[in-house]
Amino acid sequence: MNDTTHANSLDIFIEDRIYKLNVPDTVFRDGIDFFRKMDRDMDQGWQMGTRFVESPDVVMRAQIAAAKLMVAVETDNTTLANLMAGYIISRLPGTTGVRIDTQGDMLSTQIIND
């Protein structure tokens, strides 16, 4: 049994490819400070495609993390992929997947819930 209440897998849809990422439990425990730093950075506002968002809400923050997740998956950066997936799951419990927009519009990234 997991030592966490999080579902630890995330389906990642990038164009016609599907990836299933199983996030280790340690990411949720050891990534807390990293996740808080991400939140502090996003508290300053974020450029989301052509639009600057002064106060991204929790879904927008997950969309931002999903854009970073896409880069991590495409560059085989497992550590960053796990951290971004862990961030998404920790901030939006019940999330089972992300359909990442590849046309430069983070706001079009879809968050999939169970």
Biopython code that builds the backbone (N, CA, C, O; Angstrom):
import numpy as np
from Bio.PDB.StructureBuilder import StructureBuilder

atoms = [
    (1, "MET", "N", (0.848, -1.190, 0.000)),
    (1, "MET", "CA", (0.000, 0.000, 0.000)),
    (1, "MET", "C", (0.886, 1.243, 0.000)),
    (1, "MET", "O", (1.940, 1.259, 0.635)),
    (2, "ASN", "N", (0.463, 2.264, -0.700)),
    (2, "ASN", "CA", (1.219, 3.520, -0.764)),
    (2, "ASN", "C", (1.173, 4.233, 0.576)),
    (2, "ASN", "O", (0.198, 4.118, 1.320)),
    (3, "ASP", "N", (2.251, 4.981, 0.883)),
    (3, "ASP", "CA", (2.272, 5.761, 2.110)),
    (3, "ASP", "C", (1.736, 7.163, 1.860)),
    (3, "ASP", "O", (2.037, 8.084, 2.619)),
    (4, "THR", "N", (0.959, 7.333, 0.823)),
    (4, "THR", "CA", (0.404, 8.628, 0.466)),
    (4, "THR", "C", (-1.022, 8.446, -0.006)),
    (4, "THR", "O", (-1.414, 7.341, -0.383)),
    (5, "THR", "N", (-1.805, 9.513, 0.008)),
    (5, "THR", "CA", (-3.178, 9.423, -0.454)),
    (5, "THR", "C", (-3.298, 9.798, -1.919)),
    (5, "THR", "O", (-4.399, 9.786, -2.470)),
    (6, "HIS", "N", (-2.195, 10.127, -2.554)),
    (6, "HIS", "CA", (-2.215, 10.535, -3.951)),
    (6, "HIS", "C", (-2.291, 9.328, -4.877)),
    (6, "HIS", "O", (-1.701, 8.283, -4.602)),
    (7, "ALA", "N", (-3.018, 9.482, -5.970)),
    (7, "ALA", "CA", (-2.901, 8.523, -7.057)),
    (7, "ALA", "C", (-1.589, 8.882, -7.737)),
    (7, "ALA", "O", (-1.348, 10.053, -8.030)),
    (8, "ASN", "N", (-0.761, 7.921, -7.986)),
    (8, "ASN", "CA", (0.596, 8.229, -8.416)),
    (8, "ASN", "C", (0.841, 8.087, -9.905)),
    (8, "ASN", "O", (1.997, 8.087, -10.328)),
    (9, "SER", "N", (-0.175, 7.969, -10.699)),
    (9, "SER", "CA", (0.079, 7.866, -12.129)),
    (9, "SER", "C", (-0.638, 8.990, -12.873)),
    (9, "SER", "O", (-1.681, 9.494, -12.456)),
    (10, "LEU", "N", (-0.028, 9.349, -13.986)),
    (10, "LEU", "CA", (-0.573, 10.431, -14.801)),
    (10, "LEU", "C", (-0.419, 10.029, -16.260)),
    (10, "LEU", "O", (0.673, 9.675, -16.704)),
    (11, "ASP", "N", (-1.518, 10.085, -17.002)),
    (11, "ASP", "CA", (-1.472, 9.858, -18.445)),
    (11, "ASP", "C", (-1.167, 11.195, -19.107)),
    (11, "ASP", "O", (-1.799, 12.210, -18.815)),
    (12, "ILE", "N", (-0.188, 11.174, -20.001)),
    (12, "ILE", "CA", (0.254, 12.395, -20.664)),
    (12, "ILE", "C", (-0.002, 12.234, -22.152)),
    (12, "ILE", "O", (0.541, 11.335, -22.793)),
    (13, "PHE", "N", (-0.832, 13.112, -22.693)),
    (13, "PHE", "CA", (-1.165, 13.078, -24.113)),
    (13, "PHE", "C", (-0.468, 14.242, -24.799)),
    (13, "PHE", "O", (-0.747, 15.405, -24.506)),
    (14, "ILE", "N", (0.438, 13.923, -25.711)),
    (14, "ILE", "CA", (1.158, 14.932, -26.489)),
    (14, "ILE", "C", (0.955, 14.573, -27.956)),
    (14, "ILE", "O", (1.533, 13.611, -28.462)),
    (15, "GLU", "N", (0.125, 15.360, -28.625)),
    (15, "GLU", "CA", (-0.286, 15.075, -29.999)),
    (15, "GLU", "C", (-0.822, 13.647, -30.063)),
    (15, "GLU", "O", (-1.776, 13.331, -29.352)),
    (16, "ASP", "N", (-0.251, 12.784, -30.879)),
    (16, "ASP", "CA", (-0.784, 11.428, -31.020)),
    (16, "ASP", "C", (-0.061, 10.411, -30.133)),
    (16, "ASP", "O", (-0.262, 9.205, -30.274)),
    (17, "ARG", "N", (0.773, 10.901, -29.226)),
    (17, "ARG", "CA", (1.510, 10.007, -28.327)),
    (17, "ARG", "C", (0.891, 10.037, -26.926)),
    (17, "ARG", "O", (0.392, 11.061, -26.459)),
    (18, "ILE", "N", (0.945, 8.876, -26.281)),
    (18, "ILE", "CA", (0.444, 8.758, -24.914)),
    (18, "ILE", "C", (1.557, 8.164, -24.062)),
    (18, "ILE", "O", (2.156, 7.147, -24.412)),
    (19, "TYR", "N", (1.816, 8.814, -22.950)),
    (19, "TYR", "CA", (2.808, 8.341, -21.990)),
    (19, "TYR", "C", (2.098, 8.125, -20.664)),
    (19, "TYR", "O", (1.221, 8.906, -20.294)),
    (20, "LYS", "N", (2.467, 7.082, -19.953)),
    (20, "LYS", "CA", (1.949, 6.867, -18.607)),
    (20, "LYS", "C", (3.126, 7.025, -17.663)),
    (20, "LYS", "O", (4.114, 6.297, -17.755)),
    (21, "LEU", "N", (3.011, 7.973, -16.764)),
    (21, "LEU", "CA", (4.085, 8.255, -15.824)),
    (21, "LEU", "C", (3.639, 7.811, -14.434)),
    (21, "LEU", "O", (2.620, 8.271, -13.918)),
    (22, "ASN", "N", (4.409, 6.922, -13.843)),
    (22, "ASN", "CA", (4.161, 6.495, -12.467)),
    (22, "ASN", "C", (5.111, 7.277, -11.570)),
    (22, "ASN", "O", (6.320, 7.047, -11.572)),
    (23, "VAL", "N", (4.551, 8.193, -10.814)),
    (23, "VAL", "CA", (5.338, 9.095, -9.977)),
    (23, "VAL", "C", (5.654, 8.400, -8.650)),
    (23, "VAL", "O", (4.742, 7.973, -7.942)),
    (24, "PRO", "N", (6.933, 8.287, -8.314)),
    (24, "PRO", "CA", (7.294, 7.659, -7.035)),
    (24, "PRO", "C", (6.735, 8.444, -5.847)),
    (24, "PRO", "O", (6.652, 9.671, -5.886)),
    (25, "ASP", "N", (6.354, 7.721, -4.793)),
    (25, "ASP", "CA", (5.833, 8.352, -3.579)),
    (25, "ASP", "C", (6.788, 9.393, -3.020)),
    (25, "ASP", "O", (6.360, 10.399, -2.455)),
    (26, "THR", "N", (8.074, 9.150, -3.177)),
    (26, "THR", "CA", (9.074, 10.067, -2.616)),
    (26, "THR", "C", (8.974, 11.470, -3.222)),
    (26, "THR", "O", (9.344, 12.453, -2.579)),
    (27, "VAL", "N", (8.477, 11.562, -4.451)),
    (27, "VAL", "CA", (8.349, 12.876, -5.097)),
    (27, "VAL", "C", (7.385, 13.758, -4.316)),
    (27, "VAL", "O", (7.626, 14.955, -4.161)),
    (28, "PHE", "N", (6.300, 13.180, -3.827)),
    (28, "PHE", "CA", (5.310, 13.963, -3.088)),
    (28, "PHE", "C", (5.861, 14.423, -1.744)),
    (28, "PHE", "O", (5.554, 15.523, -1.284)),
    (29, "ARG", "N", (6.669, 13.585, -1.124)),
    (29, "ARG", "CA", (7.250, 13.922, 0.181)),
    (29, "ARG", "C", (8.444, 14.861, 0.013)),
    (29, "ARG", "O", (8.525, 15.894, 0.678)),
    (30, "ASP", "N", (9.367, 14.499, -0.874)),
    (30, "ASP", "CA", (10.608, 15.264, -1.019)),
    (30, "ASP", "C", (10.450, 16.501, -1.903)),
    (30, "ASP", "O", (11.309, 17.382, -1.891)),
    (31, "GLY", "N", (9.366, 16.574, -2.665)),
    (31, "GLY", "CA", (9.178, 17.691, -3.577)),
    (31, "GLY", "C", (8.416, 18.862, -3.002)),
    (31, "GLY", "O", (8.191, 19.852, -3.698)),
    (32, "ILE", "N", (8.014, 18.773, -1.744)),
    (32, "ILE", "CA", (7.181, 19.826, -1.138)),
    (32, "ILE", "C", (7.818, 21.205, -1.261)),
    (32, "ILE", "O", (7.146, 22.158, -1.653)),
    (33, "ASP", "N", (9.093, 21.327, -0.935)),
    (33, "ASP", "CA", (9.760, 22.634, -1.023)),
    (33, "ASP", "C", (9.832, 23.112, -2.468)),
    (33, "ASP", "O", (9.650, 24.299, -2.741)),
    (34, "PHE", "N", (10.095, 22.195, -3.389)),
    (34, "PHE", "CA", (10.148, 22.535, -4.815)),
    (34, "PHE", "C", (8.779, 23.044, -5.279)),
    (34, "PHE", "O", (8.691, 24.046, -5.989)),
    (35, "PHE", "N", (7.710, 22.344, -4.872)),
    (35, "PHE", "CA", (6.355, 22.749, -5.255)),
    (35, "PHE", "C", (6.015, 24.134, -4.697)),
    (35, "PHE", "O", (5.386, 24.947, -5.374)),
    (36, "ARG", "N", (6.432, 24.389, -3.475)),
    (36, "ARG", "CA", (6.182, 25.712, -2.866)),
    (36, "ARG", "C", (6.925, 26.812, -3.615)),
    (36, "ARG", "O", (6.400, 27.910, -3.801)),
    (37, "LYS", "N", (8.155, 26.510, -4.047)),
    (37, "LYS", "CA", (8.916, 27.487, -4.828)),
    (37, "LYS", "C", (8.214, 27.754, -6.159)),
    (37, "LYS", "O", (8.135, 28.901, -6.599)),
    (38, "MET", "N", (7.704, 26.704, -6.801)),
    (38, "MET", "CA", (6.945, 26.906, -8.040)),
    (38, "MET", "C", (5.766, 27.841, -7.794)),
    (38, "MET", "O", (5.517, 28.756, -8.580)),
    (39, "ASP", "N", (5.042, 27.610, -6.701)),
    (39, "ASP", "CA", (3.896, 28.467, -6.387)),
    (39, "ASP", "C", (4.330, 29.911, -6.163)),
    (39, "ASP", "O", (3.671, 30.835, -6.641)),
    (40, "ARG", "N", (5.435, 30.117, -5.439)),
    (40, "ARG", "CA", (5.922, 31.487, -5.206)),
    (40, "ARG", "C", (6.292, 32.150, -6.539)),
    (40, "ARG", "O", (5.978, 33.320, -6.757)),
    (41, "ASP", "N", (6.954, 31.411, -7.423)),
    (41, "ASP", "CA", (7.301, 31.956, -8.739)),
    (41, "ASP", "C", (6.046, 32.351, -9.515)),
    (41, "ASP", "O", (6.000, 33.418, -10.128)),
    (42, "MET", "N", (5.029, 31.490, -9.488)),
    (42, "MET", "CA", (3.803, 31.766, -10.239)),
    (42, "MET", "C", (2.962, 32.852, -9.581)),
    (42, "MET", "O", (2.127, 33.474, -10.237)),
    (43, "ASP", "N", (3.181, 33.085, -8.281)),
    (43, "ASP", "CA", (2.485, 34.188, -7.596)),
    (43, "ASP", "C", (2.839, 35.542, -8.222)),
    (43, "ASP", "O", (2.089, 36.507, -8.076)),
    (44, "GLN", "N", (3.965, 35.613, -8.910)),
    (44, "GLN", "CA", (4.414, 36.849, -9.561)),
    (44, "GLN", "C", (3.758, 37.060, -10.926)),
    (44, "GLN", "O", (3.994, 38.073, -11.584)),
    (45, "GLY", "N", (2.928, 36.092, -11.348)),
    (45, "GLY", "CA", (2.318, 36.136, -12.675)),
    (45, "GLY", "C", (3.106, 35.261, -13.630)),
    (45, "GLY", "O", (4.239, 34.875, -13.341)),
    (46, "TRP", "N", (2.494, 34.942, -14.789)),
    (46, "TRP", "CA", (3.139, 34.035, -15.725)),
    (46, "TRP", "C", (2.692, 34.330, -17.147)),
    (46, "TRP", "O", (1.521, 34.614, -17.400)),
    (47, "GLN", "N", (3.633, 34.258, -18.062)),
    (47, "GLN", "CA", (3.325, 34.387, -19.486)),
    (47, "GLN", "C", (2.784, 33.050, -19.972)),
    (47, "GLN", "O", (3.509, 32.056, -20.000)),
    (48, "MET", "N", (1.516, 33.024, -20.354)),
    (48, "MET", "CA", (0.880, 31.801, -20.824)),
    (48, "MET", "C", (0.543, 31.978, -22.299)),
    (48, "MET", "O", (-0.542, 32.435, -22.658)),
    (49, "GLY", "N", (1.489, 31.608, -23.133)),
    (49, "GLY", "CA", (1.316, 31.831, -24.562)),
    (49, "GLY", "C", (1.416, 33.313, -24.844)),
    (49, "GLY", "O", (2.408, 33.950, -24.491)),
    (50, "THR", "N", (0.399, 33.869, -25.477)),
    (50, "THR", "CA", (0.426, 35.290, -25.818)),
    (50, "THR", "C", (-0.129, 36.172, -24.703)),
    (50, "THR", "O", (-0.129, 37.397, -24.824)),
    (51, "ARG", "N", (-0.598, 35.560, -23.626)),
    (51, "ARG", "CA", (-1.264, 36.297, -22.558)),
    (51, "ARG", "C", (-0.464, 36.226, -21.255)),
    (51, "ARG", "O", (-0.017, 35.152, -20.851)),
    (52, "PHE", "N", (-0.288, 37.374, -20.606)),
    (52, "PHE", "CA", (0.321, 37.391, -19.274)),
    (52, "PHE", "C", (-0.810, 37.307, -18.257)),
    (52, "PHE", "O", (-1.743, 38.109, -18.279)),
    (53, "VAL", "N", (-0.713, 36.327, -17.369)),
    (53, "VAL", "CA", (-1.727, 36.129, -16.338)),
    (53, "VAL", "C", (-1.125, 36.570, -15.002)),
    (53, "VAL", "O", (-0.149, 35.986, -14.531)),
    (54, "GLU", "N", (-1.713, 37.599, -14.400)),
    (54, "GLU", "CA", (-1.171, 38.156, -13.163)),
    (54, "GLU", "C", (-1.311, 37.227, -11.975)),
    (54, "GLU", "O", (-0.421, 37.166, -11.126)),
    (55, "SER", "N", (-2.406, 36.508, -11.904)),
    (55, "SER", "CA", (-2.659, 35.611, -10.766)),
    (55, "SER", "C", (-3.192, 34.276, -11.281)),
    (55, "SER", "O", (-4.400, 34.041, -11.265)),
    (56, "PRO", "N", (-2.295, 33.403, -11.739)),
    (56, "PRO", "CA", (-2.779, 32.109, -12.248)),
    (56, "PRO", "C", (-3.510, 31.327, -11.156)),
    (56, "PRO", "O", (-3.035, 31.221, -10.025)),
    (57, "ASP", "N", (-4.679, 30.779, -11.519)),
    (57, "ASP", "CA", (-5.410, 29.946, -10.566)),
    (57, "ASP", "C", (-4.803, 28.540, -10.577)),
    (57, "ASP", "O", (-3.840, 28.280, -11.298)),
    (58, "VAL", "N", (-5.363, 27.651, -9.787)),
    (58, "VAL", "CA", (-4.774, 26.327, -9.630)),
    (58, "VAL", "C", (-4.758, 25.543, -10.948)),
    (58, "VAL", "O", (-3.806, 24.809, -11.213)),
    (59, "VAL", "N", (-5.794, 25.687, -11.770)),
    (59, "VAL", "CA", (-5.810, 24.989, -13.062)),
    (59, "VAL", "C", (-4.743, 25.570, -13.986)),
    (59, "VAL", "O", (-4.033, 24.823, -14.659)),
    (60, "MET", "N", (-4.627, 26.892, -14.021)),
    (60, "MET", "CA", (-3.584, 27.519, -14.843)),
    (60, "MET", "C", (-2.199, 27.083, -14.399)),
    (60, "MET", "O", (-1.316, 26.867, -15.229)),
    (61, "ARG", "N", (-2.004, 26.955, -13.094)),
    (61, "ARG", "CA", (-0.708, 26.508, -12.573)),
    (61, "ARG", "C", (-0.412, 25.082, -13.042)),
    (61, "ARG", "O", (0.729, 24.750, -13.366)),
    (62, "ALA", "N", (-1.438, 24.256, -13.075)),
    (62, "ALA", "CA", (-1.262, 22.893, -13.589)),
    (62, "ALA", "C", (-0.948, 22.926, -15.085)),
    (62, "ALA", "O", (-0.159, 22.114, -15.568)),
    (63, "GLN", "N", (-1.554, 23.851, -15.816)),
    (63, "GLN", "CA", (-1.261, 23.988, -17.247)),
    (63, "GLN", "C", (0.181, 24.433, -17.471)),
    (63, "GLN", "O", (0.837, 23.977, -18.407)),
    (64, "ILE", "N", (0.666, 25.312, -16.622)),
    (64, "ILE", "CA", (2.063, 25.754, -16.695)),
    (64, "ILE", "C", (2.984, 24.564, -16.432)),
    (64, "ILE", "O", (3.945, 24.339, -17.167)),
    (65, "ALA", "N", (2.684, 23.809, -15.381)),
    (65, "ALA", "CA", (3.489, 22.628, -15.064)),
    (65, "ALA", "C", (3.424, 21.611, -16.198)),
    (65, "ALA", "O", (4.416, 20.937, -16.476)),
    (66, "ALA", "N", (2.276, 21.489, -16.854)),
    (66, "ALA", "CA", (2.133, 20.541, -17.961)),
    (66, "ALA", "C", (3.041, 20.923, -19.131)),
    (66, "ALA", "O", (3.595, 20.046, -19.794)),
    (67, "ALA", "N", (3.197, 22.220, -19.388)),
    (67, "ALA", "CA", (4.104, 22.656, -20.458)),
    (67, "ALA", "C", (5.531, 22.240, -20.132)),
    (67, "ALA", "O", (6.271, 21.797, -21.011)),
    (68, "LYS", "N", (5.916, 22.382, -18.873)),
    (68, "LYS", "CA", (7.254, 21.946, -18.439)),
    (68, "LYS", "C", (7.355, 20.431, -18.489)),
    (68, "LYS", "O", (8.411, 19.884, -18.808)),
    (69, "LEU", "N", (6.267, 19.757, -18.179)),
    (69, "LEU", "CA", (6.217, 18.298, -18.236)),
    (69, "LEU", "C", (6.453, 17.810, -19.664)),
    (69, "LEU", "O", (7.177, 16.837, -19.875)),
    (70, "MET", "N", (5.850, 18.474, -20.634)),
    (70, "MET", "CA", (6.036, 18.093, -22.031)),
    (70, "MET", "C", (7.510, 18.166, -22.420)),
    (70, "MET", "O", (8.034, 17.244, -23.045)),
    (71, "VAL", "N", (8.175, 19.249, -22.056)),
    (71, "VAL", "CA", (9.602, 19.396, -22.360)),
    (71, "VAL", "C", (10.394, 18.283, -21.672)),
    (71, "VAL", "O", (11.297, 17.698, -22.271)),
    (72, "ALA", "N", (10.057, 17.994, -20.425)),
    (72, "ALA", "CA", (10.768, 16.952, -19.683)),
    (72, "ALA", "C", (10.593, 15.582, -20.342)),
    (72, "ALA", "O", (11.551, 14.818, -20.456)),
    (73, "VAL", "N", (9.381, 15.278, -20.771)),
    (73, "VAL", "CA", (9.127, 13.995, -21.435)),
    (73, "VAL", "C", (9.898, 13.914, -22.743)),
    (73, "VAL", "O", (10.523, 12.896, -23.042)),
    (74, "GLU", "N", (9.853, 14.986, -23.519)),
    (74, "GLU", "CA", (10.496, 14.978, -24.831)),
    (74, "GLU", "C", (12.023, 14.963, -24.757)),
    (74, "GLU", "O", (12.688, 14.588, -25.723)),
    (75, "THR", "N", (12.583, 15.373, -23.604)),
    (75, "THR", "CA", (14.046, 15.363, -23.443)),
    (75, "THR", "C", (14.502, 14.240, -22.505)),
    (75, "THR", "O", (15.663, 14.196, -22.100)),
    (76, "ASP", "N", (13.586, 13.343, -22.168)),
    (76, "ASP", "CA", (13.883, 12.209, -21.274)),
    (76, "ASP", "C", (14.433, 12.649, -19.925)),
    (76, "ASP", "O", (15.284, 11.971, -19.348)),
    (77, "ASN", "N", (13.953, 13.776, -19.421)),
    (77, "ASN", "CA", (14.359, 14.263, -18.111)),
    (77, "ASN", "C", (13.376, 13.709, -17.075)),
    (77, "ASN", "O", (12.396, 14.363, -16.717)),
    (78, "THR", "N", (13.658, 12.501, -16.605)),
    (78, "THR", "CA", (12.757, 11.798, -15.698)),
    (78, "THR", "C", (12.532, 12.555, -14.401)),
    (78, "THR", "O", (11.408, 12.608, -13.902)),
    (79, "THR", "N", (13.579, 13.137, -13.855)),
    (79, "THR", "CA", (13.451, 13.863, -12.586)),
    (79, "THR", "C", (12.471, 15.018, -12.728)),
    (79, "THR", "O", (11.564, 15.169, -11.909)),
    (80, "LEU", "N", (12.649, 15.838, -13.767)),
    (80, "LEU", "CA", (11.746, 16.972, -13.978)),
    (80, "LEU", "C", (10.334, 16.491, -14.306)),
    (80, "LEU", "O", (9.359, 17.082, -13.841)),
    (81, "ALA", "N", (10.214, 15.439, -15.090)),
    (81, "ALA", "CA", (8.890, 14.900, -15.418)),
    (81, "ALA", "C", (8.159, 14.464, -14.156)),
    (81, "ALA", "O", (6.978, 14.765, -13.984)),
    (82, "ASN", "N", (8.855, 13.757, -13.276)),
    (82, "ASN", "CA", (8.230, 13.319, -12.031)),
    (82, "ASN", "C", (7.830, 14.502, -11.159)),
    (82, "ASN", "O", (6.755, 14.495, -10.558)),
    (83, "LEU", "N", (8.684, 15.514, -11.085)),
    (83, "LEU", "CA", (8.358, 16.693, -10.284)),
    (83, "LEU", "C", (7.146, 17.438, -10.841)),
    (83, "LEU", "O", (6.274, 17.846, -10.074)),
    (84, "MET", "N", (7.076, 17.623, -12.159)),
    (84, "MET", "CA", (5.947, 18.343, -12.745)),
    (84, "MET", "C", (4.657, 17.543, -12.596)),
    (84, "MET", "O", (3.607, 18.109, -12.290)),
    (85, "ALA", "N", (4.728, 16.235, -12.810)),
    (85, "ALA", "CA", (3.543, 15.387, -12.629)),
    (85, "ALA", "C", (3.130, 15.392, -11.154)),
    (85, "ALA", "O", (1.942, 15.470, -10.838)),
    (86, "GLY", "N", (4.106, 15.310, -10.263)),
    (86, "GLY", "CA", (3.808, 15.357, -8.832)),
    (86, "GLY", "C", (3.155, 16.666, -8.434)),
    (86, "GLY", "O", (2.234, 16.685, -7.618)),
    (87, "TYR", "N", (3.634, 17.762, -9.011)),
    (87, "TYR", "CA", (3.040, 19.070, -8.728)),
    (87, "TYR", "C", (1.570, 19.080, -9.157)),
    (87, "TYR", "O", (0.695, 19.491, -8.396)),
    (88, "ILE", "N", (1.315, 18.627, -10.374)),
    (88, "ILE", "CA", (-0.057, 18.627, -10.898)),
    (88, "ILE", "C", (-0.971, 17.788, -10.011)),
    (88, "ILE", "O", (-2.051, 18.235, -9.624)),
    (89, "ILE", "N", (-0.538, 16.575, -9.691)),
    (89, "ILE", "CA", (-1.359, 15.672, -8.879)),
    (89, "ILE", "C", (-1.559, 16.234, -7.467)),
    (89, "ILE", "O", (-2.643, 16.113, -6.898)),
    (90, "SER", "N", (-0.515, 16.846, -6.906)),
    (90, "SER", "CA", (-0.635, 17.362, -5.543)),
    (90, "SER", "C", (-1.542, 18.587, -5.470)),
    (90, "SER", "O", (-2.221, 18.796, -4.464)),
    (91, "ARG", "N", (-1.558, 19.388, -6.517)),
    (91, "ARG", "CA", (-2.374, 20.603, -6.503)),
    (91, "ARG", "C", (-3.807, 20.351, -6.970)),
    (91, "ARG", "O", (-4.723, 21.081, -6.590)),
    (92, "LEU", "N", (-4.000, 19.328, -7.786)),
    (92, "LEU", "CA", (-5.335, 18.989, -8.286)),
    (92, "LEU", "C", (-5.580, 17.493, -8.055)),
    (92, "LEU", "O", (-5.531, 16.701, -8.996)),
    (93, "PRO", "N", (-5.842, 17.115, -6.806)),
    (93, "PRO", "CA", (-6.093, 15.696, -6.518)),
    (93, "PRO", "C", (-7.220, 15.160, -7.400)),
    (93, "PRO", "O", (-8.198, 15.856, -7.673)),
    (94, "GLY", "N", (-7.065, 13.935, -7.830)),
    (94, "GLY", "CA", (-8.055, 13.333, -8.728)),
    (94, "GLY", "C", (-7.676, 13.463, -10.190)),
    (94, "GLY", "O", (-8.334, 12.886, -11.055)),
    (95, "THR", "N", (-6.620, 14.216, -10.475)),
    (95, "THR", "CA", (-6.168, 14.348, -11.859)),
    (95, "THR", "C", (-5.555, 13.031, -12.306)),
    (95, "THR", "O", (-4.700, 12.462, -11.627)),
    (96, "THR", "N", (-6.008, 12.559, -13.458)),
    (96, "THR", "CA", (-5.500, 11.295, -13.987)),
    (96, "THR", "C", (-4.698, 11.487, -15.271)),
    (96, "THR", "O", (-3.993, 10.580, -15.713)),
    (97, "GLY", "N", (-4.811, 12.676, -15.865)),
    (97, "GLY", "CA", (-4.081, 12.900, -17.107)),
    (97, "GLY", "C", (-4.075, 14.361, -17.518)),
    (97, "GLY", "O", (-4.803, 15.194, -16.979)),
    (98, "VAL", "N", (-3.218, 14.637, -18.503)),
    (98, "VAL", "CA", (-3.156, 15.966, -19.106)),
    (98, "VAL", "C", (-3.029, 15.797, -20.618)),
    (98, "VAL", "O", (-2.227, 15.001, -21.106)),
    (99, "ARG", "N", (-3.830, 16.556, -21.338)),
    (99, "ARG", "CA", (-3.731, 16.610, -22.805)),
    (99, "ARG", "C", (-3.077, 17.957, -23.105)),
    (99, "ARG", "O", (-3.717, 19.007, -23.045)),
    (100, "ILE", "N", (-1.780, 17.896, -23.430)),
    (100, "ILE", "CA", (-0.969, 19.108, -23.506)),
    (100, "ILE", "C", (-1.061, 19.753, -24.880)),
    (100, "ILE", "O", (-0.820, 19.109, -25.900)),
    (101, "ASP", "N", (-1.411, 21.028, -24.891)),
    (101, "ASP", "CA", (-1.453, 21.793, -26.135)),
    (101, "ASP", "C", (-0.027, 21.987, -26.648)),
    (101, "ASP", "O", (0.859, 22.395, -25.896)),
    (102, "THR", "N", (0.187, 21.696, -27.915)),
    (102, "THR", "CA", (1.521, 21.838, -28.501)),
    (102, "THR", "C", (1.599, 23.009, -29.469)),
    (102, "THR", "O", (2.589, 23.162, -30.184)),
    (103, "GLN", "N", (0.558, 23.835, -29.494)),
    (103, "GLN", "CA", (0.515, 24.969, -30.417)),
    (103, "GLN", "C", (0.894, 26.286, -29.753)),
    (103, "GLN", "O", (0.754, 27.350, -30.355)),
    (104, "GLY", "N", (1.375, 26.219, -28.509)),
    (104, "GLY", "CA", (1.826, 27.435, -27.841)),
    (104, "GLY", "C", (0.778, 28.114, -26.985)),
    (104, "GLY", "O", (1.001, 29.225, -26.504)),
    (105, "ASP", "N", (-0.374, 27.462, -26.781)),
    (105, "ASP", "CA", (-1.419, 28.058, -25.956)),
    (105, "ASP", "C", (-1.638, 27.200, -24.712)),
    (105, "ASP", "O", (-2.462, 26.286, -24.719)),
    (106, "MET", "N", (-0.895, 27.500, -23.644)),
    (106, "MET", "CA", (-1.006, 26.721, -22.412)),
    (106, "MET", "C", (-2.433, 26.649, -21.906)),
    (106, "MET", "O", (-2.833, 25.652, -21.304)),
    (107, "LEU", "N", (-3.208, 27.707, -22.147)),
    (107, "LEU", "CA", (-4.588, 27.740, -21.653)),
    (107, "LEU", "C", (-5.468, 26.692, -22.322)),
    (107, "LEU", "O", (-6.568, 26.416, -21.842)),
    (108, "SER", "N", (-5.003, 26.104, -23.421)),
    (108, "SER", "CA", (-5.754, 25.054, -24.100)),
    (108, "SER", "C", (-5.397, 23.653, -23.603)),
    (108, "SER", "O", (-6.024, 22.675, -24.010)),
    (109, "THR", "N", (-4.403, 23.549, -22.734)),
    (109, "THR", "CA", (-4.064, 22.251, -22.156)),
    (109, "THR", "C", (-5.225, 21.801, -21.287)),
    (109, "THR", "O", (-5.753, 22.567, -20.482)),
    (110, "GLN", "N", (-5.610, 20.548, -21.464)),
    (110, "GLN", "CA", (-6.750, 20.002, -20.726)),
    (110, "GLN", "C", (-6.268, 19.159, -19.551)),
    (110, "GLN", "O", (-5.356, 18.343, -19.682)),
    (111, "ILE", "N", (-6.893, 19.373, -18.417)),
    (111, "ILE", "CA", (-6.631, 18.582, -17.221)),
    (111, "ILE", "C", (-7.752, 17.527, -17.148)),
    (111, "ILE", "O", (-8.937, 17.855, -17.200)),
    (112, "ILE", "N", (-7.350, 16.271, -17.028)),
    (112, "ILE", "CA", (-8.321, 15.161, -17.029)),
    (112, "ILE", "C", (-8.447, 14.623, -15.614)),
    (112, "ILE", "O", (-7.450, 14.287, -14.974)),
    (113, "ASN", "N", (-9.680, 14.545, -15.131)),
    (113, "ASN", "CA", (-9.956, 14.041, -13.782)),
    (113, "ASN", "C", (-10.679, 12.707, -13.872)),
    (113, "ASN", "O", (-11.293, 12.372, -14.885)),
    (114, "ASP", "N", (-10.584, 11.950, -12.767)),
    (114, "ASP", "CA", (-11.264, 10.651, -12.748)),
    (114, "ASP", "C", (-12.748, 10.795, -12.541)),
    (114, "ASP", "O", (-13.466, 9.796, -12.499)),
]
sb = StructureBuilder()
sb.init_structure("model")
sb.init_model(0)
sb.init_chain("A")
sb.init_seg("    ")
for serial, (resi, resn, name, xyz) in enumerate(atoms, 1):
    if name == "N":
        sb.init_residue(resn, " ", resi, " ")
    sb.init_atom(name, np.array(xyz, "f"), 0.0, 1.0, " ", f" {name:<3s}", serial, name[0])
structure = sb.get_structure()
